[in-house]
Amino acid sequence: MVKPQLQLSSQSTKTLIPYWNAKPLFLASFPINTLNNKNLRVNKKKKNFITKAVVSSTEKSTYVQSSNIEKSTSGKALVIVQRTVGGTNLSLTRGLDDIGDLFGRSLFLSIVAAELDPKTGIEKPIIEGFARRGRDVDGNREYEVEFVIPEDFGDVGAILIENQHRKQMYLKNIVIDGFVHGKVEITCNSWVHSKYDNPDKRIFFTNKSYLPSQTPSGVKKLRETELVTLRGDGFGERKIFERIYDYDVYNDIGDPDGDGDGKRPVLGGKELPYPRRCRTGRPRSEKDPLSESKSDFTYVPRDEAFSEVKNLSFSGNTIYAVLHAVVPGLQSIITDPELGFPHFPAIDSLYNVEVELPALQTNSLFSIIRRLIRAISETRKDVLLFETPEFLERDKFAWFRDVEFARQTLAGLNPYSIRLVTEWPLKSKLDPEVYGPPESAITKELIELEIGGFMTVEEAVQQKKLFILDYHDLLLPYVNKVNELKGTVLYGSRTLFFLTPNGTLRPLAIELTRPPVDDKPQWKQVYCPTWYATGAWLWRIAKAHVLAHDSGYHQLVSHWLRTHCCTEPYIIASNRQLSAMHPIYRLLFPHFRYTMEINGTAREALINANGVIESAFSPGKYSMELSSVAYDLEWRFDREALPEDLISRGLAEEDPNAPYGLRLTIEDYPFASDGLVLWDILKQWVTNYVNHYYPQTNLIGSDEELQAWWSEIKNVGHGDKKDEPWWPELNTPNDLIGIVTTIIWVTSGHHAAVNFGQYSYAGYFPNRPTIARSKMPTEDPTDEEWEDFLNKPEEVLLKCFPSQLQATTVIAVLDVLSNHSPDEEYVGTNIEPFWRDEPVINAAFEVFSGKLKELEGIIDARNADCNLKNRNGAGVMPYELLKPFSEPGITGKGVPYSISI
């Protein structure tokens, strides 16, 4: 898959061919080796004449243009088309396509010279010909064309393709032989539309990368025209075969025209700032003109779609099947959506007892979701069985312990929230007239009591021993709105931790706050670990609330917003402003694979109104609105770089004598320790790459494509933050290295750290409940409520946990989202052809790949070190989320190039 490239109108090709007023003559029914036959008629009115020859369709079809046939050589092009792509079927159009193949009318090729004619300063004649169907090899179909190469043609600059089939075709690559400098390989990996859908031709450039100022003269106009084509005109509804990249706000989350409460606010703009998504152009909703209507098709540019090589272990079909078949199946079984689990054995039974599903409409569902339903018997096709998560297999009771609760803030699913306490006392920044007294109820005396007189609070702050999960100010404005929804309870929360001498964190206190509501004043209470029964159960229930907050923040902010959502503008800008032959486009290209497709799927079934996130996570219908608030308050591009992120949270400080120039505040911080090694490897690779193409500083400022790309990211893709002072400048190679490394880190290391451990850690939902369904027993309880808590505290905790429907739905989705597909591309594994063909870049990639292999060993050694208690110990999950490589399936490791799931 390569960047969507130029669509060139078949009429416009005439402007590229200098006819010199000579009328071309046609030779029919003669093979190419008879071009000098006495029957050949040529027009010799001009010294440089044009000759076109067409041979019979029973021979290898060839269409030749030459400035001088007598001084030419023969050549051949081999086009590789993948046969197993969608769109090929046994319909009438398939039959017509086969007939076209038989008569050699499948693909029409036009080869464009790299340079203009040095004498005339205009384009050289184009070599053209029909490619004839050849062999079928390994699921691919070969098409061949033979042609005559004029002596003065020079190097190949580009090739135009016209697909004569009625179905789109997936072009893998083209190999051209016969030119002076040897074989020319053009990597395509791209869909080519049918001329019946769009008469414009496609163009593919050679594998050699060029800055705009270095573009060969013969293809400079094509380079410029390509970008205009990819930007589109901003009008009309996009079609499935198109490759247009444009921006829009998030006005497609809701479904105002559907049944029930489907209207949602538009995300993007002054009121609710948000990154931009890809424009689809669908009609507006009938009931809400600000929203886009729903349809069965969500447009993404054609080359951004999933490949069929995903082998259905995960693809759009699989996630669709889970969300549109398994989930409704669960809903039909669990008739009461509010029904909770009666006891903990009922939860455990999810992982070793078959759950019978009703008959579904499609029998192919179960062949698609291989892992999710892998344990069903051969005779029963309607049984669902979840695999036991690794976390549960290692230690069934780990979720119950405070040490594991604290450890997972450093080595779990969401290592991005823990931060250093730098000021005391803790105090809210919200308006006290609206939200009540800003002072925290976590007092100096309480903390000093919890740490047993080990040190004072002031000393703990000074010595960097106190850490916090702080969701107080972010959540508190939504508490009353969320609590009006059925079946969910929200608080503002603070959770305080103490760094012990052995390098682990110990939880000290949880504060839960409800703002004033109706005639009730602000309510807040602090819960601490304790040895007496009532306090111990209250602590466990408070932990469930905090974990629901952390789960929501992880999914909506650390995961969706900071990786998926914020990356989409980078992809759109790269395709609109960087040519397919630009070296920075080719550096970023593998890091954008499948992201737009998975984002489109998420908008349809995960983050949409009444979708999985709204139905099973604490913020409910306000989930996406909350992610917009987080974007407004917290997101900064400069702090998306790992070192700056750690520094901003107080988890690291600059130290030139420390590894990678940073000294960690918590030495045994698995995510940060492994992440900094990976960051350094990525940055060195980017440094070598950028310095090769930009040896002088002035090349950065004079690269108009690069400058337009960065400007569009800031001013359009993330335009709601365009006036922020923290945006990096782009004036030097070092500026570019920092920007590109940050983007690559987000798409690879950051996403891997927050995604591929989801089933392992959250597949057993008591460890990470996604929602709290009941209030704390101490919040304005009735006598009956308090009595029920004292008599059966376990039932109160179970009622707080997600319902059966919520839990099983989330488990099913997390299983799919944590899965590596068989065609996953991990960082440093497969070298891109564009890199391989450049010796300096090829050598740099070998170093890059070797360093990643070394990282595997570093992580293994750390996980075996018994002194690192946050990643080693009895029943402790080793931290492997940033190990670069993995086999397919749910492995809890592996760093793909891109956000492909």
N, C-alpha and C positions, 0 to 999 in steps of 0.2 A: 504494500500500500504506500503510495507516494502522494505528495501534495496534489490536489486537483490542479490540473494545468489548463492551458489555453484551449478554449473552444473557438475554432477558426472557421468562419463561414466558408462554404465551398465556393461561393462567389468571390470571396476576398482573396482566394489563392491566385486569381488571375493577376492581381496587382503585384504579386511577388515574382511573376515570370516575365522577363523582358522578351517581347516578341519582335522587336525591331521592325515592326510593320510587315513581317513575313507571315504568310498564312501557313500553318503547319499542315503537313501531308500525312496521311494515315496509311499504314501498311497492314493489311488484314491477312490472317491465315498463314503467317510466316513465323516460325520460331525465332528466338532471339539470335541464334547463331547464323541466321540467313540474312541479317540486316544489310550485308554488303552485296546481296544478290542483285543481279542486273535489273530485277523487277522493282527494286526500291527507287522511288521517285523522291527527289529532294528539291527544295527551292534554293537556288544559288544566286538570288538577286542581291544578297548581302554576303559579305565575307564570313561573318559569323551567323550561321543559319540555325534554325530550329528544326529538329526532326522528332516526331512522335511516332512510335510504332506500337501496334496492338496485335497480339497474336491470337489465334483461334482459341476459344474457350476449351477446346479439347487438348490444347497444349498448356504449358505453364504460362499463365497470363502475365504479360509484361508490358509496361507502359513506360516508354523511355523518352526523356528529353535530353538532348545533348547539344553542346555548342560545336562539337566536332567529333562525329562518330569514328572517323578513321584514326583518331588519336585517343582512343578510349580503351578501358579495360572492363572486364566483366566482374560483377559482384553479386552477392546474395544476402538476403536478409531472412532470418528465422524468427518468427513471432511465436511466443509461447502463451497459450491461453488456457486458463484453468477450466476444466470441463465440469467440475462438480459444484459450481456455484448455483445459487438459486436463480430462477428465471429460465432454466433449461428444462423443458418438459416435453410431453408427447402430444402437444396441441397442434393445431393447424399451422401456427407460426413456426413451430419447431420443424415441421415437415418442409415448409418453405425455406427455412434456413439451411436444412440439409441439402435441398436442391441447389441453393446458392453455393454451398460448399462444393458440390459435385461439379458445377460449371465454373468454379474458380472465381466467384463473385462474393467473397466473404469480407475481406478487409482491403481497403484501398490505402496504400502507403505513399507518402510524399516526403522525400528526404531533402532537408534544407541545409545548405552549406553554412559553415560557421562564419565565414568572412564574406564581405562584399567583394565584388570584382574590383581589384586595385586600379584598373584602367578606367572604368566607367563610374565607380562609386555607387553602383546599384546592385541589387540582388543577383546572384548567379542563378542560372536555370535550375529548376527543381527536378530531381529524379523521382519518377512516379511509377507505380505499378500495383496490380492486383496480386494479393497473396493467395496462393492456392493451398487448400487443406492437405496436410501431410499425415504423419503418423500420430497415433495416440500413445503417449508414454507416461506411465505413473500418474494417471488422472489428469494429465495435461494433453492438450491438442496442439500440434505444431502446424503453422502455416508458413509457406515459403514463397519467396518472390526472387526472381533473377532480374538483373538490370545491367545497364551499361553505365560506367562511371566516366564522365568526361575527364580528360587529362588535367584540366585546370580547375576541377571542382574543389579540391582542397579537403579540409577536414569536415566531418559531419557536425552540425550545430544542433539540430533538432529533427524530429520526425513527426509528421502529421498523420493521424489515423482517422479513417472514416469507417465505421462499423456498418456493413451492409445488411447485417442480420436484423431481424425484428425484435430481438431481445438484446439486452445489454450483455456485454462480455467482460470478463475479468482478465485483463492483460497482466501477465507476470513480468516478462521482459522481452527485449528485442536484441538480437545479436546480428550485427552487420559486418560482413567480411568482404574483402577485396580492395580496401583503401590502403594507401601508402603506409600508414603508420600501424597497420594491423587491424585486428578485430575491434569493433566499437560495440560496447555493451550499454544498453539503455535500460535502466531499471524502472519498471512501470508500477507493478503491484497496485493496479487501479482499475476501476470500472470505466468502461467506454460505452457511452450511451448509443442506442440505435439511431441511425440517421432519420428514421421515421418518427422518433420522439423529438429530435433536435437536429437540424441539418448542419449545425456547426461541427467542424472537425476538432479532434483533440490533438494537443501537441505535447510531446515529451522531450525534455532536454537531455543531453548526455549527462553522464555521471560526474563530470568535472564541475567543481563549484567555482563561482565567480562573484566577486563584489560587483555592484552595479557599474562602477567605473571601469571594471576590467572585462565587461561583457563583450564577447566577440561581435564585431560589427554586423554580421549577417543575422544575428538573432536578437539584437538589442530592442528592435521594435516589438518583436514577439514577447519578450520579457515584460515590457511595459503594458502591452495589450492584455496579457494574461491576468495581471493584477486587476485591471479594470473589469475584466470578465468575472473574476471571482467575487468581486464586491457587489455585483448586481446593481439594481437601480432602486432598491428599497420598496418596490411595489409588487403586488400580486401574491398569491398563495404558492408556496414552494411545492415542487413536484418531486417524486421519489428519485428520479434520475439526475436531478440537478446537483450542482456543486457550488452553490452560492453561500457565502458567509456574510452575515449581517447581524445587527444587534437588536435586542428588544428587552423590555422589562419583564419581570416575572408576573405576568398577568394571566397565566394559564394554570395556576395552582388550584384555583377554585372551580366550581361547576355550578354557576348560578342558574343555568337552565335545567339542571337535574332535579330530582326529588329531594326534599329535605333541605337541611341547612348547608348549602354548598358554596355560598358566596364568601370570598376571601379578599382581603385588601391587596392592591397591587404592590409588589415589592420592587423598589427602584424609584428614586426621586427624593425630593427634599424631606417628605414626611417619613418615609421608611427607606432609607438608603440601602442599596444592594448592588452587587455586581450584575452585569448584563448577561443574558443568555443568547442563544442563536435564534434569530427571527424565523418563524414558520409562515407567517402571513395568513394564518387561519382567520375566518370571519369573526367579527365581534359577537359576543353573547347577546341574545335577544333581551334578557332581563337586566344585564349590567353592561353597558357600552364600554366600560373601562376594561372588561375582561375578555379574553379570547375564548371562543367556543371550543367545545371538545369535538374530536373526530377519532376514527379508528386508526389514524396514521399520524405519527409525530415525526415531522421532518428533521432529519440531520443531513448535512451534505453527504453525498453518496459514499465517498471514500472513508467516512467516519464510522460507518456501520460495522457491526460485528462480522467477522469472517466465519465461514462455515467450518473452518478448521478447528473451531472451538470444540468440535466433536460432541456438542450438546451436553458436556459435563457442566459447563455454564455458558449460557448465551442469553440473548434476549428471550428466546423461547423458554428457557428454563425458569428464569425469574418470572416470566409471564405465567408459566404453568403453576408455579408456587402461589402467586398472588391471585390468579383467576380460577384456579381449580382446587388446589389443596386447601387454601384458606376458606373458600365457600364450603368445601367439604367438611372442614372442621366446624364451621358455623352451623351446618345442618345436624351435626352430631350433638354439639353443645347448644341445646335450645335456649338455655338461659345464659346470656352473655355476661351476667354479673356473678355467675356461680364461681366461687373460689374453690380452693383445694381443702378438703375436710381435715387432712392430716399430712404429715411429711411423707409417710409411705406412699401416698397417692402421687406426690411429686416424683418420688424415686421410680415409680412404676412407668413413668413416661419413657424411661430409657431401657427397660427390659420387658415390657408388656406390649403386645400388639394393640394398636388403636384402629378399630375397624372404621373404614370410610365407606360412605354410601357409593353406589355405582356412579361413576363419573361419565361424562359425555364422550371423553376421548380415551381410548385404550392406550394411546401412545404416551400418555402422561408419565406412566411409571417407567417407561424405557428412557425418558428424558431425565428424570430426577434420580440418577443412579445411586448417589450416596445417601440421599435423604431417605430413600425407601429401600436401601440395599439389603436389609435383613428379611424381607418378606419371603415367604415360601413360594415355590414355583407354582403351586396350585391356587394360591390366594393372591389376587391382584388388587385387592381393595383394603390393604392393611398398611398402616403407617407406623414405623418404629424409629425412634430417634437413637442415634449412636451416643454412647456415654461420652461426655466431654472429657478431655485429658485432665482438666482441673479436678473433676470429681473422681476420676480413676486414681489419681495420685493420693488424694486425701479427702475422704468424704465429708469430714467435719471442718475443713480449713475455712470455709465461708463463715463459720461461727466465731472464729477467733479474731481478736483485735489486731494481733500482729500481722495477720494476712490482710485485713482491712487497710492497715497503714502501708504495708509492703506494696500493694497494688497501685498506690498513688505514684510510685517510682518505677514499677516494673509491670504494670498492668495495661489495660486498654486505653486509659486516658492519662498519660504521663505529662500532659500539657497544662494541668490546672494547678498543681501544687506550687506554692510560692512562699518566699521568705517573709516573715513578719519583720517589718522595719520600723514601725511606730507603735507606741503603746500610750494610752489605751486604744483599743479598737473602736472605730467610730464610723458611722454611715455618712455618706456624702449626699444622701437624699434629703428632700425638703421635709423638715420635722413637722411643718404645719399639715402636711398631707399624710406622712408615713409614721409620725410619732417620734418619740425621743430617739436621737441618733446614737446614743451611747450603748455599747454592747453590755450585755449582762454577764459576760465572761470577765470576772474581776481578777485583780492582782492576787487577792487572798486565795481565791479558788485555785488558780494555776500553781501558786507556790505550795498549796496543800497537796495538789496532785503530783508535783515533782518531788515531794517529800523533803523539802528544805535543801535540796541539792544546790540550788542557787536562787537568787531573786529573779523576778520577771525582767527587771532592767538588765541584769547580767545575762540572762538568757537571750534577750534581744541583741545586746551588744556582741555576744559570742556566737550569734547566728545559730541558735538552737531551736527557735520557734518557727513553725511552718503552718500554713493555713490553706484549706480549701474554702474559698470565699465566694458563695453564690448569693450573698445577702442583697446587695444593691441591684444586681441583675434581675433577680426573681421577684423581689418584693413588690414592684409596681404591677405585677401580674397576678399576685396571690389572690386578691378578691375576685378578679374576673375568672380565674381558673376554678376557684372554689365554688363558683356558681354552676359549673358543669357537673353533670352526673358522673359519679364514680371516680373522682380524682380529687386529691387534696394537695395543695402546694404551700410551702413556707419559704421565706428567705432563710438561708442557712449559713453558718460559719462552723468549720470544724478545725480544731487546733491540734497540732502534733508537736512532740518534743523529740529532738534528735538525741538518742542515747549514746553512751560511750562506745557501744559495739557497732555503730553505724546504721542502726535501724530506727524507724520512727515509732513512737508510742502515742496513740491517741489520748488526748487529755480531756477534751470537752466538745460537745455539740450544742450550738445555740440555734433554736428554731424561732422564727418571728412571724407573726401575722399583723399586718397594719390595722389601724382602726377600721371598723366596718359597722355600718348601721349605727347603733348607739353604743357599741362596744369599743373600749379603748384598745390601744396597741397591746398585743399579747406576745410575750417572749419568755422563753424558759431555757435553762441550760441543763444538759444531761451529761453525766460523767460515768466512766467505768466504776463499778462498785461491787462489793462482795455480798450485799444483801439482796434478796430475791426480787423485791419490787423494783428497786433501782436497776438491777441487772436486766430485767425485762423491758423497762422503759428505755434503757440504753440500746438494746437490740432493736426496738421499734424506731428509735431516733436514727440509728444507723441505716435502717431500711429507707427512711425518708431521704437522708443524705445521699445514699447510693442511687436513688431514683433521680435526684437532682444531677448527680454526676453522670448518670447514664444518659439523661436528656442532653446535657451540655456536650458530652462526648459525641453523641450522634449528630446533633444539630450544628455544633460549632467546630469542635476539634476535627470531626470527620467531614461532614457534608460541606459546611461553609468554607473552611480553610483549605480544603483540598479540591473536592469536586467543583464547587460553585465558583471559587476564585480562580480556578485554572481555566475555565471556559473562555473568559475574555482573552487569555494569553493565546489560546488556540485560534480564536477568530481573528485576532490582530495579526498573528503570524501568517495566516493564509491570505489575508487581505493586503498586507504590506511587505512581506518578504517573499521574493520570487522562489520558485521551486529550486533554482540553481544557487540561491544564496547560502553561504556556508552556515550561517546561524540557523536558518530554517532547517537545514539538514542535521544540525546538531540537536535541535529540539524535537525533530520529527518523531523519533521513537517514544518520546516521553508524553506524547499526546494520543497515543493509540487507544481507540475505543472510548475515550472519556466522554465525548459528546453523546455517544449512543447510550451509555449507562446513565448519564444525566437526564436524557430524554425519558428513559424508562422510569427513573426515579420520580420525575414530575408527573408521570401518569399513574403510578401505583404505590409509591412509598411516601413521598412528602406532599402528596395531593390532599385535597379536602376529604376528610373521612378515610384517608388511607392508613397504612400500617402505623406510621409515626403518630398521627393524631389520635388513633384509636388505642394505642398501647403505651404511650409515653405521657408523663405527668402534665406537660403544658397543654395537651389536647389540641383544640382548634387554634390555639395561639402559638403553636410550635414554630412555624415559619416566621411569624411576626417577631418572635423572640430571637430568632437567628439574625433578623435584620437589626434589631437593637444591639446585639453583640457585635455585628459588623460595624455599626456606627461608633460604638464605644471602645472597641478593643482592637479591630483589625488595622494593622500597619504593614505595608509591604516590607519595609526594612527589618521588621521583627519576625518575618516569616523565615529568615535565615536562622539556622539552628543556634549559632553562637549568640546572636543578638536576642533571640527568644530566651535563652537561658539567663543571660545577663539581665534582661528586663524583669524576669521573675525572681531575681536575687539568687538563682541557683548556680551562678558562676560569676567570676570576675576575671578581668584581663590580667594575665601574668605571663610575661615573655619567657619566663623560665619553665613554665608548665607545658606539658604536651599540648600541641595545637593552640598554644597561646592563651589557654583558659585554665583556671583552677576551679574545680567544682566545689560548691558549698557542702554538698553531701557526696563524699567520695564514692560511696557504693550506690550510684544512681544508674542502674543498668541502661535505661533508655538514653541518657545523656552520654554515658561512657562509650557505648557502642555507636551511638549516633555521631559523635564527634569524629570518630575514626572514619565512618562512612562519609561524612561531610568533607573531610580533608581529602579523601580519595576522589570524590566527585569534583572538588574544586581544582585539584591538580590536573585532572583530565581536561576540565574546561579551560584552565590556564594554558595548557599546551596547545589546545585547539585554537583558542582565540589569538594567542601570540603568533601562531603560524599565519593566520589570515590577516592579522592587523599588526604587522611589524613596526609601523609608525603610528604615533598617536593621532596625527591628522586624518588618518583613514577612518577613524570613528566619526568625527564631525562631518566629513564629506560623504559619508554613506547615507544617502537620502532615504533608502528603504529602511535602514536600521533606525534612523531618527524618527521616521514616520511611525514605525512599529512601536517604539517606546512611548511616543506621544499619544498614540491611539489607546494603548493600554491604560495610561494615566487619565486621559481626558474623555474617553468614551467607555471602554470596558469597565473601568472603575471610576467613571466620571463623577459619581456622587462624592468622591474624595479627592477630586482633582486639585483642590486648593490647599491640600495639606502640605505642611513644610517638610515632611520627612521623606518625600519621594526622592530616591537617589538621582543624581545627575548622570547623564551619559555623555561624557566628554573624552574618556580615556579607555584604553584596554582594560585597566583594573576595574573601572566602573562596569564595563560590560561583563567581566568575569563574575563580579558580585551579583549582578542582576540575573544572569543566566544560571549560575550555581543555585541561587535561591529558588528559581522556578523548577529546576531539575530536582532539588531536594524535596520540594513540596509534592511533586508528582511521584517520587520514588520512596525515599526514606520516611518522610512524614506520613504519607498514606499507608505504607506498609505497617508502620508502628501502631496505627489506630484502627486498622481494618482486619488484618489476617489472624488476629487473636480473638475475634468476636465470639466464635462458637466455643472455643476452648475455655474462655473465662465467663461468658454470659449465657452459654448454652444451658448451664444450670442456674436458673434465674434467681434463686435465693442469694446467690453470690452477688448478682447485679440486677436487682429488680428495676424494671423500667418505669414503674408507676407506683405511687402510694395511694391506696384507695380509701383510707380512713385516717381521721385526725389522731393526734396524740391523745392517749387516754387522760392526760392531765389538762387538756385544753377545754375548759368550761364543761366538765363532765356532769351528766346527771348521776343521781345515786345509783341507778340501775346500771349505767355504763361503767361506773367505777367498780361496782360489785362484780360485773361480768369479767372485767380485767383481772381482778384479784383472784377470781375462781378459775378462770381459764385463760391465762395470758397467751398461751400458744395459739389459741383460736383468734385472739386479737391480732397477733402477728400475721397469721395466715390470711385474715381478712384485709390486712394492709397490703399484702403481696398482690401481684397481678392476678386477674381471674384466669380460669382455665383456658378460655378462648384467647385472651391476650397473651398468655405465656406460650401456648403452643404455636400461635401465629408468629410471634417473635422468634421462637426457636427455629421454626421452619425457614424463615427469611435469613436468619443469621447463618444457618447451615450453608445456604447458597452463597451468601456474601463473603464467607470465609474461605471459599473454595478457589484453588488455583486450577485453571483450565490446562489441558495438555499442551496447548500451543502458547502458553505463557512465555513472555520474553523477559528474562531477568537481566538486571544491569550487568554489563560486561560479558555477556555470553556471545550472542551473535553480532558480528560487526556489520554495520550497514555498508552496502556496496560503495556508497559515496566516500566513506572513510577508508575503505580498503584500497581503493584505487589511488589514493594519495599517500606516498611512502612515509612522509613525516607523521601524518595522522594515523596511519596503520601502526607505526611503531609506538606512538603514544597510546593507542588503544591496547596494545599488548601489555604495556606497563599498567594501564588501568585495570585490565582483566586480571593480571597477576596480583595486584594489590587487593582486589576483592576476594580472591582465593585465600590470601593471607588473613583477611578479616574473618573468614570462616574459622580458621584455626585460633585466632585471638579470642573469639566469642566462646568457642569450645573450652579453651583454657580457663577463661573467666568463670564459666558455669561450673567447672570442676574445682574451683578455689573455695575451700571451706571457710575462708576468712571473709568472703563476700556473701553475707547472710541474706541479702535481698535477692539472690539468684541461686543459692545453694542451701540445702538443708533437707531434713526429713519431710517428704511430701511436698517440697517446694518446687514449683514449676521453674525450670531453667528459662532464662530470658533469651529467646531465639528469634524474636520478631524482626531483627535487623540482620540476621544471617542472609547473605545475598541470594543464595540459591535454594531451590526446593524441588521436590518431585510434585506431580499433580495431586490434587485433593486438599483436604484440611490438614495442614501440617504445623501451623503456628510459626512459620518461618518463610523466608523468600521475599526479595525486594524486586518486584517487577519494574521495568522502565516507567510504566505509566499507570494511571488510575484506570485500570481496565475492568474493575468490578465495584 
